[in-house]
Amino acid sequence: MDTATDRVRRKKIHLTLNATSTLVALCGLMFILRHKFIGGHRHLYSTHSWSGIVALVLLLLQMLGGLLVFVYKRTILRDRAFTSFHRRVGLLIQLLSSMAILLGVQENQGFVNAAKGTKFNASGIVGNVIAILILTNTSLVYFAALNPELDSSSATRVLLGTGSTSSEPLLGGDQ
């Protein structure tokens, strides 16, 4: 049963994760702008930069929309159509953010290899580890979001360690 306490807890977790993501994205943007300004590098020349900007703008709009709905509790905006739209835009932001990060890692590897030659180095290992972590994270987010057997209330219960909502295994198969 989905209780009011569960819904409030899910909203707080959702807000915390999204506020953290926004803060990290804005810090990243600050470092990027500082690096570009100090180094005199060109702005907005790559797919990495464009996808990052689109992801950041969508993230800020998504967060603003979510806050407006949460603060003003407008029932017209809380219907299933809005929830579905909000969820789809969230998945798009996740995908664009992952794409921007992976393109940035690839772009950086190109710069490092051009400066140091094509020999594989520690920077390449770090870049590959980051790429694998980003791909894993994105895959898990999409699995959780698109799995019809894993609704938001059961996912919250599993994350909080309060058990699943049914006797069926969450990931399917025999246990």
PyMOL commands that set and color helices and strands:
alter all, ss='L'
color gray80, all
select helices_A, chain A and resi 4-39+47-72+75-77+80-116+122-146+152-160
alter helices_A, ss='H'
color red, helices_A
deselect
rebuild
show_as cartoon
